[in-house]
């Protein structure tokens, strides 16, 4: 969540692995973990919007995806390890101290 907040924002979709739709199942604990991650593991906290979308998982069962919308921030965010990440293309890049300012 830190990397897209430090860049142009973006969407994170939880429940897709590789090219397969896994869904998030009834795991409320995992979903709550994602909902709290932007506050618990980022400084300053990363605001985000969450939406559950119905889907059919790869086993053919009804399921849900969790879509997290992270907006571009005017602040520089770091993760709990003190790393500043920036989303560039399809990867997160760790910035050094000079780049992070």
Secondary structure, DSSP 8 states (H G I E B T S, - for coil): -HHHHHTT-EEEEETEETTEE---TT-HHHHHHHHHHHHHSEES---EEEEEEEEE-TTS-EEEEEEEEE---SS--EETTS-EEEEETTEEEEE-TTTT-
